[in-house]
Amino acid sequence: MTGDLVIRGADLVRAAAEDAVAGRGAGTISARFHNGLAWAVVRAVRLLRDRTGLETVALSGGVFQNVLLLERVVSGLEDSGFRVLTHSHVPPNDGGVALGQAVVAAARDRSARDAAAS
Protein backbone atom coordinates (compact mmCIF):
# COMPACT_ATOMS: atom_id res chain seq x y z
CA MET A 1 0.00 0.00 0.00
CA THR A 2 1.39 3.40 -0.89
CA GLY A 3 0.51 6.76 0.57
CA ASP A 4 -1.00 7.67 3.90
CA LEU A 5 -4.73 7.76 4.46
CA VAL A 6 -5.67 10.69 6.68
CA ILE A 7 -9.06 11.83 7.93
CA ARG A 8 -8.84 15.45 8.96
CA GLY A 9 -11.03 15.75 12.04
CA ALA A 10 -10.23 19.45 12.32
CA ASP A 11 -12.37 20.08 9.24
CA LEU A 12 -15.39 18.52 10.97
CA VAL A 13 -14.80 20.51 14.15
CA ARG A 14 -14.35 23.73 12.16
CA ALA A 15 -17.61 23.10 10.28
CA ALA A 16 -19.44 22.49 13.57
CA ALA A 17 -18.03 25.73 15.00
CA GLU A 18 -19.06 27.65 11.89
CA ASP A 19 -22.56 26.17 12.15
CA ALA A 20 -22.77 27.28 15.79
CA VAL A 21 -21.63 30.80 14.91
CA ALA A 22 -24.23 30.85 12.11
CA GLY A 23 -26.90 30.08 14.72
CA ARG A 24 -27.79 26.58 13.58
CA GLY A 25 -29.40 24.40 16.23
CA ALA A 26 -27.60 21.71 18.18
CA GLY A 27 -29.55 18.96 16.42
CA THR A 28 -28.51 20.22 13.01
CA ILE A 29 -24.88 20.64 14.07
CA SER A 30 -24.82 17.16 15.56
CA ALA A 31 -26.41 15.56 12.51
CA ARG A 32 -24.00 17.29 10.13
CA PHE A 33 -21.01 16.29 12.26
CA HIS A 34 -22.07 12.64 12.50
CA ASN A 35 -22.96 12.47 8.81
CA GLY A 36 -19.61 14.00 7.88
CA LEU A 37 -17.64 11.63 10.09
CA ALA A 38 -19.59 8.60 8.84
CA TRP A 39 -19.00 9.69 5.24
CA ALA A 40 -15.26 10.07 5.92
CA VAL A 41 -15.03 6.60 7.48
CA VAL A 42 -16.95 4.98 4.61
CA ARG A 43 -14.84 6.81 2.03
CA ALA A 44 -11.61 5.76 3.77
CA VAL A 45 -12.70 2.13 3.90
CA ARG A 46 -13.63 2.21 0.21
CA LEU A 47 -10.18 3.57 -0.61
CA LEU A 48 -8.61 0.80 1.45
CA ARG A 49 -10.67 -1.77 -0.43
CA ASP A 50 -9.35 -0.35 -3.69
CA ARG A 51 -5.80 -0.81 -2.39
CA THR A 52 -6.24 -4.23 -0.76
CA GLY A 53 -9.29 -5.96 -2.20
CA LEU A 54 -10.69 -6.62 1.26
CA GLU A 55 -14.50 -6.83 1.45
CA THR A 56 -15.07 -7.41 5.18
CA VAL A 57 -14.86 -4.64 7.77
CA ALA A 58 -14.87 -4.99 11.57
CA LEU A 59 -16.04 -1.89 13.46
CA SER A 60 -14.70 -1.81 16.99
CA GLY A 61 -13.48 0.60 19.62
CA GLY A 62 -15.25 3.01 21.91
CA VAL A 63 -16.19 5.35 19.05
CA PHE A 64 -18.61 2.69 17.80
CA GLN A 65 -20.55 2.79 21.06
CA ASN A 66 -22.05 5.90 19.48
CA VAL A 67 -25.15 4.26 17.99
CA LEU A 68 -25.85 7.11 15.56
CA LEU A 69 -22.36 6.93 14.10
CA LEU A 70 -22.38 3.14 14.06
CA GLU A 71 -25.69 2.99 12.18
CA ARG A 72 -24.57 5.51 9.58
CA VAL A 73 -21.21 3.82 8.99
CA VAL A 74 -22.75 0.33 8.81
CA SER A 75 -25.38 1.57 6.36
CA GLY A 76 -22.80 3.30 4.16
CA LEU A 77 -20.49 0.30 4.14
CA GLU A 78 -23.26 -2.19 3.41
CA ASP A 79 -24.55 0.05 0.62
CA SER A 80 -21.00 -0.09 -0.77
CA GLY A 81 -21.03 -3.89 -0.77
CA PHE A 82 -19.03 -4.57 2.37
CA ARG A 83 -19.66 -7.33 4.88
CA VAL A 84 -19.70 -5.46 8.20
CA LEU A 85 -18.88 -7.06 11.55
CA THR A 86 -19.94 -5.36 14.79
CA HIS A 87 -20.08 -6.32 18.44
CA SER A 88 -23.21 -8.06 19.66
CA HIS A 89 -22.33 -9.70 23.00
CA VAL A 90 -19.19 -7.89 24.15
CA PRO A 91 -18.72 -4.11 24.32
CA PRO A 92 -16.45 -2.57 21.67
CA ASN A 93 -14.41 -0.62 24.20
CA ASP A 94 -12.11 -1.53 27.10
CA GLY A 95 -14.54 -4.17 28.38
CA GLY A 96 -14.04 -6.14 25.18
CA VAL A 97 -10.27 -5.69 25.35
CA ALA A 98 -10.25 -6.92 28.97
CA LEU A 99 -12.31 -9.97 28.04
CA GLY A 100 -9.93 -10.77 25.17
CA GLN A 101 -6.95 -10.46 27.50
CA ALA A 102 -8.61 -12.79 30.01
CA VAL A 103 -9.30 -15.37 27.29
CA VAL A 104 -5.68 -15.28 26.12
CA ALA A 105 -4.40 -15.58 29.70
CA ALA A 106 -6.71 -18.54 30.35
CA ALA A 107 -5.59 -20.27 27.16
CA ARG A 108 -1.92 -19.77 28.05
CA ASP A 109 -2.50 -21.03 31.57
CA ARG A 110 -4.30 -24.12 30.28
CA SER A 111 -1.55 -24.76 27.72
CA ALA A 112 1.13 -24.47 30.42
CA ARG A 113 -0.76 -26.88 32.71
CA ASP A 114 -1.24 -29.35 29.85
CA ALA A 115 2.48 -29.17 29.01
CA ALA A 116 3.43 -29.70 32.66
CA ALA A 117 1.11 -32.71 32.93
CA SER A 118 2.69 -34.38 29.87
Backbone as a printed PyTorch tensor [residue, N CA C, xyz], in Angstrom:
tensor([[[  0.8530,  -1.1650,   0.0000],
         [  0.0000,   0.0000,   0.0000],
         [  0.9040,   1.2350,   0.0000]],

        [[  0.5890,   2.1800,  -0.8360],
         [  1.3890,   3.4020,  -0.8920],
         [  0.5550,   4.5950,  -0.4660]],

        [[  1.1990,   5.5290,   0.1630],
         [  0.5140,   6.7590,   0.5660],
         [ -0.2610,   6.5980,   1.8570]],

        [[ -0.2640,   7.6600,   2.6460],
         [ -1.0030,   7.6730,   3.9030],
         [ -2.4700,   8.0000,   3.6540]],

        [[ -3.2960,   7.4530,   4.4880],
         [ -4.7270,   7.7570,   4.4560],
         [ -5.0200,   8.5570,   5.7180]],

        [[ -5.4700,   9.7910,   5.5500],
         [ -5.6750,  10.6890,   6.6840],
         [ -7.0890,  11.2470,   6.6400]],

        [[ -7.7750,  11.1490,   7.7700],
         [ -9.0640,  11.8270,   7.9330],
         [ -8.7970,  13.0520,   8.7920]],

        [[ -9.1210,  14.1990,   8.2660],
         [ -8.8370,  15.4470,   8.9620],
         [-10.0310,  15.8470,   9.8310]],

        [[ -9.9560,  15.4450,  11.0910],
         [-11.0260,  15.7470,  12.0350],
         [-11.2070,  17.2290,  12.2730]],

        [[-10.1460,  17.9970,  12.0950],
         [-10.2300,  19.4470,  12.3150],
         [-11.2560,  20.0790,  11.3850]],

        [[-11.3860,  19.5390,  10.1800],
         [-12.3730,  20.0840,   9.2430],
         [-13.7890,  19.9150,   9.7800]],

        [[-14.0680,  18.7710,  10.3960],
         [-15.3930,  18.5250,  10.9680],
         [-15.6510,  19.4600,  12.1480]],

        [[-14.6520,  19.6330,  12.9850],
         [-14.8010,  20.5140,  14.1450],
         [-14.9880,  21.9570,  13.6830]],

        [[-14.2190,  22.3720,  12.6840],
         [-14.3460,  23.7310,  12.1560],
         [-15.7520,  23.9520,  11.5960]],

        [[-16.2720,  22.9680,  10.8490],
         [-17.6120,  23.1010,  10.2750],
         [-18.6650,  23.2030,  11.3810]],

        [[-18.4920,  22.4230,  12.4500],
         [-19.4370,  22.4950,  13.5670],
         [-19.3800,  23.8680,  14.2310]],

        [[-18.1770,  24.3970,  14.4040],
         [-18.0330,  25.7270,  15.0050],
         [-18.6640,  26.7970,  14.1140]],

        [[-18.4540,  26.6770,  12.8170],
         [-19.0570,  27.6480,  11.8890],
         [-20.5810,  27.5580,  11.9250]],

        [[-21.1050,  26.3290,  12.0300],
         [-22.5590,  26.1660,  12.1460],
         [-23.0810,  26.8300,  13.4160]],

        [[-22.3430,  26.6790,  14.5160],
         [-22.7650,  27.2750,  15.7850],
         [-22.7660,  28.8020,  15.6800]],

        [[-21.7130,  29.3510,  15.0820],
         [-21.6300,  30.7980,  14.9120],
         [-22.7660,  31.2920,  14.0170]],

        [[-23.1480,  30.4780,  13.0360],
         [-24.2270,  30.8540,  12.1140],
         [-25.6030,  30.7010,  12.7590]],

        [[-25.6430,  30.1960,  13.9990],
         [-26.9030,  30.0840,  14.7190],
         [-27.6940,  28.8200,  14.4390]],

        [[-27.0740,  27.8390,  13.8210],
         [-27.7890,  26.5840,  13.5830],
         [-27.9970,  25.8710,  14.9140]],

        [[-29.0750,  25.1090,  15.0030],
         [-29.4030,  24.4030,  16.2310],
         [-28.4830,  23.2230,  16.5000]],

        [[-28.4680,  22.8150,  17.7680],
         [-27.5980,  21.7110,  18.1840],
         [-27.9070,  20.4340,  17.4130]],

        [[-29.1810,  20.1680,  17.1610],
         [-29.5500,  18.9600,  16.4240],
         [-28.9850,  18.9570,  15.0150]],

        [[-29.0490,  20.0910,  14.3700],
         [-28.5070,  20.2190,  13.0090],
         [-26.9910,  20.0640,  13.0170]],

        [[-26.3440,  20.7240,  13.9730],
         [-24.8820,  20.6410,  14.0700],
         [-24.4580,  19.2000,  14.3290]],

        [[-25.1380,  18.5410,  15.2410],
         [-24.8180,  17.1550,  15.5630],
         [-25.0080,  16.2430,  14.3590]],

        [[-26.1260,  16.3990,  13.6790],
         [-26.4100,  15.5560,  12.5110],
         [-25.3570,  15.7620,  11.4260]],

        [[-25.0110,  17.0120,  11.1670],
         [-24.0050,  17.2870,  10.1340],
         [-22.6470,  16.7140,  10.5230]],

        [[-22.2870,  16.8380,  11.7940],
         [-21.0100,  16.2880,  12.2620],
         [-20.9850,  14.7720,  12.0970]],

        [[-22.0290,  14.0980,  12.5900],
         [-22.0720,  12.6400,  12.4970],
         [-22.1100,  12.1640,  11.0450]],

        [[-22.9050,  12.8390,  10.2220],
         [-22.9630,  12.4680,   8.8090],
         [-21.6060,  12.6540,   8.1350]],

        [[-20.9290,  13.7420,   8.4630],
         [-19.6090,  13.9960,   7.8790],
         [-18.5820,  12.9720,   8.3160]],

        [[-18.5890,  12.6270,   9.5940],
         [-17.6440,  11.6350,  10.0900],
         [-17.9410,  10.2600,   9.4890]],

        [[-19.2190,   9.8890,   9.4420],
         [-19.5860,   8.6010,   8.8400],
         [-19.1590,   8.5580,   7.3750]],

        [[-19.3990,   9.6430,   6.6410],
         [-18.9970,   9.6910,   5.2350],
         [-17.4870,   9.5160,   5.1050]],

        [[-16.7200,  10.1700,   5.9770],
         [-15.2600,  10.0730,   5.9200],
         [-14.7970,   8.6430,   6.1960]],

        [[-15.4080,   7.9800,   7.1700],
         [-15.0280,   6.6000,   7.4800],
         [-15.3570,   5.6890,   6.3010]],

        [[-16.5480,   5.8270,   5.7470],
         [-16.9490,   4.9810,   4.6050],
         [-16.0210,   5.2370,   3.4230]],

        [[-15.7320,   6.4790,   3.1550],
         [-14.8410,   6.8130,   2.0320],
         [-13.4570,   6.2250,   2.2480]],

        [[-12.9340,   6.3160,   3.4680],
         [-11.6130,   5.7600,   3.7730],
         [-11.6070,   4.2460,   3.5790]],

        [[-12.6500,   3.5830,   4.0340],
         [-12.7040,   2.1310,   3.9010],
         [-12.8130,   1.7300,   2.4270]],

        [[-13.5440,   2.5030,   1.6500],
         [-13.6330,   2.2090,   0.2130],
         [-12.2680,   2.3760,  -0.4600]],

        [[-11.5360,   3.3910,  -0.0730],
         [-10.1820,   3.5690,  -0.6130],
         [ -9.2780,   2.4000,  -0.2250]],

        [[ -9.4080,   1.9500,   1.0160],
         [ -8.6110,   0.8040,   1.4490],
         [ -8.9830,  -0.4580,   0.6770]],

        [[-10.2680,  -0.6160,   0.3790],
         [-10.6750,  -1.7680,  -0.4320],
         [-10.0260,  -1.6930,  -1.8150]],

        [[ -9.9840,  -0.5060,  -2.3810],
         [ -9.3520,  -0.3470,  -3.6900],
         [ -7.8800,  -0.7460,  -3.6470]],

        [[ -7.2240,  -0.4960,  -2.5300],
         [ -5.7970,  -0.8150,  -2.3890],
         [ -5.5540,  -2.2780,  -2.0390]],

        [[ -6.4970,  -2.8950,  -1.3090],
         [ -6.2390,  -4.2310,  -0.7560],
         [ -7.1450,  -5.3220,  -1.2860]],

        [[ -8.3220,  -4.9600,  -1.7610],
         [ -9.2940,  -5.9560,  -2.2000],
         [-10.1450,  -6.5290,  -1.0810]],

        [[ -9.9250,  -6.0920,   0.1380],
         [-10.6930,  -6.6180,   1.2620],
         [-12.1570,  -6.1870,   1.1640]],

        [[-13.0520,  -7.0880,   1.5400],
         [-14.4950,  -6.8310,   1.4470],
         [-15.2010,  -6.8930,   2.7970]],

        [[-14.4850,  -7.2840,   3.8490],
         [-15.0730,  -7.4120,   5.1770],
         [-14.4500,  -6.3740,   6.0960]],

        [[-15.3050,  -5.6970,   6.8790],
         [-14.8610,  -4.6420,   7.7700],
         [-15.3590,  -4.9400,   9.1780]],

        [[-14.4810,  -4.8450,  10.1680],
         [-14.8650,  -4.9900,  11.5700],
         [-14.8300,  -3.6040,  12.2110]],

        [[-15.9520,  -3.1930,  12.7800],
         [-16.0390,  -1.8930,  13.4580],
         [-15.9420,  -2.1260,  14.9550]],

        [[-14.9130,  -1.5750,  15.5690],
         [-14.6980,  -1.8060,  16.9870],
         [-14.0950,  -0.5550,  17.6040]],

        [[-14.0270,  -0.5460,  18.9020],
         [-13.4840,   0.5970,  19.6240],
         [-14.6040,   1.4350,  20.2100]],

        [[-14.2640,   2.2140,  21.1890],
         [-15.2540,   3.0090,  21.9060],
         [-16.0550,   3.9480,  21.0280]],

        [[-15.4590,   4.4300,  19.9220],
         [-16.1880,   5.3470,  19.0480],
         [-17.4480,   4.6910,  18.4960]],

        [[-17.4370,   3.3640,  18.3480],
         [-18.6070,   2.6900,  17.7970],
         [-19.6220,   2.3030,  18.8710]],

        [[-19.4720,   2.8420,  20.0760],
         [-20.5470,   2.7900,  21.0590],
         [-21.5620,   3.8890,  20.7500]],

        [[-21.1570,   4.8300,  19.9370],
         [-22.0490,   5.8980,  19.4840],
         [-22.9800,   5.2770,  18.4390]],

        [[-24.2100,   5.0000,  18.8400],
         [-25.1540,   4.2640,  17.9920],
         [-25.4450,   5.0150,  16.6940]],

        [[-25.5820,   6.3180,  16.7630],
         [-25.8520,   7.1060,  15.5620],
         [-24.7230,   6.9420,  14.5450]],

        [[-23.5070,   7.0920,  14.9930],
         [-22.3580,   6.9350,  14.1030],
         [-22.2730,   5.5000,  13.5860]],

        [[-22.4400,   4.5490,  14.4640],
         [-22.3790,   3.1380,  14.0640],
         [-23.4060,   2.8380,  12.9750]],

        [[-24.6400,   3.2710,  13.1700],
         [-25.6930,   2.9900,  12.1840],
         [-25.3750,   3.6130,  10.8330]],

        [[-24.8760,   4.8350,  10.8440],
         [-24.5750,   5.5050,   9.5770],
         [-23.3930,   4.8510,   8.8550]],

        [[-22.3730,   4.4670,   9.6050],
         [-21.2140,   3.8220,   8.9910],
         [-21.5970,   2.4410,   8.4640]],

        [[-22.3200,   1.6590,   9.2650],
         [-22.7480,   0.3350,   8.8070],
         [-23.5800,   0.4610,   7.5350]],

        [[-24.5260,   1.3770,   7.5280],
         [-25.3780,   1.5730,   6.3590],
         [-24.5520,   1.9360,   5.1260]],

        [[-23.6420,   2.8760,   5.2820],
         [-22.8030,   3.2980,   4.1600],
         [-21.9170,   2.1920,   3.6390]],

        [[-21.3660,   1.4010,   4.5500],
         [-20.4930,   0.3040,   4.1370],
         [-21.2890,  -0.8080,   3.4600]],

        [[-22.4370,  -1.1510,   4.0330],
         [-23.2590,  -2.1870,   3.4120],
         [-23.7550,  -1.7420,   2.0450]],

        [[-24.1310,  -0.4800,   1.9220],
         [-24.5500,   0.0470,   0.6240],
         [-23.4160,  -0.0050,  -0.3920]],

        [[-22.1730,  -0.0130,   0.0970],
         [-20.9990,  -0.0850,  -0.7740],
         [-20.5510,  -1.5280,  -1.0130]],

        [[-21.3300,  -2.4820,  -0.5110],
         [-21.0330,  -3.8850,  -0.7740],
         [-20.1320,  -4.5790,   0.2300]],

        [[-19.8800,  -3.9550,   1.3580],
         [-19.0290,  -4.5700,   2.3710],
         [-19.8270,  -5.5090,   3.2730]],

        [[-19.1550,  -6.5260,   3.7710],
         [-19.6600,  -7.3350,   4.8850],
         [-19.1590,  -6.6260,   6.1320]],

        [[-20.0710,  -6.2570,   7.0350],
         [-19.7000,  -5.4580,   8.2020],
         [-19.8910,  -6.2780,   9.4770]],

        [[-18.8430,  -6.3610,  10.2680],
         [-18.8830,  -7.0630,  11.5500],
         [-18.9300,  -6.0340,  12.6730]],

        [[-19.8540,  -6.2280,  13.6150],
         [-19.9430,  -5.3560,  14.7860],
         [-20.1010,  -6.2200,  16.0270]],

        [[-19.9290,  -5.6120,  17.1700],
         [-20.0850,  -6.3210,  18.4380],
         [-21.5560,  -6.6020,  18.7000]],

        [[-21.8230,  -7.7690,  19.2900],
         [-23.2060,  -8.0590,  19.6580],
         [-23.3210,  -8.5510,  21.0970]],

        [[-22.2670,  -9.1670,  21.6300],
         [-22.3330,  -9.6990,  22.9980],
         [-21.3000,  -9.0770,  23.9320]],

        [[-20.2980,  -8.4510,  23.3680],
         [-19.1950,  -7.8860,  24.1470],
         [-19.0550,  -6.4240,  23.7370]],

        [[-18.8370,  -5.5250,  24.6880],
         [-18.7190,  -4.1090,  24.3240],
         [-17.4890,  -3.8550,  23.4510]],

        [[-17.5620,  -2.8450,  22.5750],
         [-16.4510,  -2.5720,  21.6690],
         [-15.3070,  -1.7840,  22.2990]],

        [[-15.4380,  -1.4610,  23.5700],
         [-14.4110,  -0.6230,  24.1950],
         [-13.5180,  -1.4510,  25.1130]],

        [[-13.0580,  -0.8670,  26.1990],
         [-12.1130,  -1.5250,  27.0970],
         [-12.6470,  -2.8230,  27.6900]],

        [[-13.9630,  -2.9250,  27.8620],
         [-14.5380,  -4.1680,  28.3800],
         [-14.2560,  -5.3340,  27.4540]],

        [[-14.3510,  -5.1030,  26.1630],
         [-14.0430,  -6.1450,  25.1850],
         [-12.5600,  -6.4840,  25.1690]],

        [[-11.7200,  -5.4650,  25.2950],
         [-10.2740,  -5.6890,  25.3500],
         [ -9.9340,  -6.5280,  26.5770]],

        [[-10.5230,  -6.1800,  27.7270],
         [-10.2490,  -6.9190,  28.9650],
         [-10.6880,  -8.3730,  28.8390]],

        [[-11.8540,  -8.5960,  28.2330],
         [-12.3100,  -9.9740,  28.0410],
         [-11.3400, -10.7400,  27.1490]],

        [[-10.8990, -10.1150,  26.0680],
         [ -9.9330, -10.7650,  25.1740],
         [ -8.6420, -11.1030,  25.8910]],

        [[ -8.1700, -10.1980,  26.7280],
         [ -6.9490, -10.4590,  27.4970],
         [ -7.1520, -11.6180,  28.4620]],

        [[ -8.3280, -11.6860,  29.0860],
         [ -8.6140, -12.7880,  30.0080],
         [ -8.6620, -14.1200,  29.2640]],

        [[ -9.2330, -14.1410,  28.0800],
         [ -9.3040, -15.3690,  27.2880],
         [ -7.9000, -15.8340,  26.9110]],

        [[ -7.0500, -14.9180,  26.4780],
         [ -5.6770, -15.2770,  26.1180],
         [ -4.9370, -15.8030,  27.3490]],

        [[ -5.0810, -15.1360,  28.4770],
         [ -4.4020, -15.5800,  29.7010],
         [ -4.8750, -16.9680,  30.1040]],

        [[ -6.1830, -17.2230,  30.0100],
         [ -6.7090, -18.5430,  30.3540],
         [ -6.1770, -19.6080,  29.4100]],

        [[ -6.1030, -19.3050,  28.1420],
         [ -5.5860, -20.2690,  27.1630],
         [ -4.1180, -20.5700,  27.4290]],

        [[ -3.3380, -19.5540,  27.7470],
         [ -1.9180, -19.7680,  28.0510],
         [ -1.7520, -20.5880,  29.3170]],

        [[ -2.5650, -20.2860,  30.3240],
         [ -2.4980, -21.0290,  31.5740],
         [ -2.8430, -22.4940,  31.3280]],

        [[ -3.8780, -22.7400,  30.5770],
         [ -4.2990, -24.1190,  30.2780],
         [ -3.2070, -24.8460,  29.4940]],

        [[ -2.6190, -24.1630,  28.5240],
         [ -1.5490, -24.7570,  27.7230],
         [ -0.3480, -25.1160,  28.6070]],

        [[ -0.0150, -24.2110,  29.5230],
         [  1.1290, -24.4650,  30.4220],
         [  0.8380, -25.6480,  31.3360]],

        [[ -0.4040, -25.7470,  31.8450],
         [ -0.7570, -26.8750,  32.7140],
         [ -0.7640, -28.1800,  31.9290]],

        [[ -1.2500, -28.1430,  30.6900],
         [ -1.2420, -29.3520,  29.8550],
         [  0.1840, -29.8070,  29.5570]],

        [[  1.0700, -28.8390,  29.2960],
         [  2.4790, -29.1740,  29.0140],
         [  3.1450, -29.7580,  30.2540]],

        [[  2.8280, -29.2300,  31.4140],
         [  3.4320, -29.7040,  32.6560],
         [  2.9280, -31.1020,  32.9990]],

        [[  1.6890, -31.4010,  32.6270],
         [  1.1140, -32.7120,  32.9310],
         [  1.6310, -33.7930,  31.9900]],

        [[  2.2030, -33.3940,  30.8600],
         [  2.6950, -34.3790,  29.8650],
         [  4.0070, -34.9600,  30.2130]]])
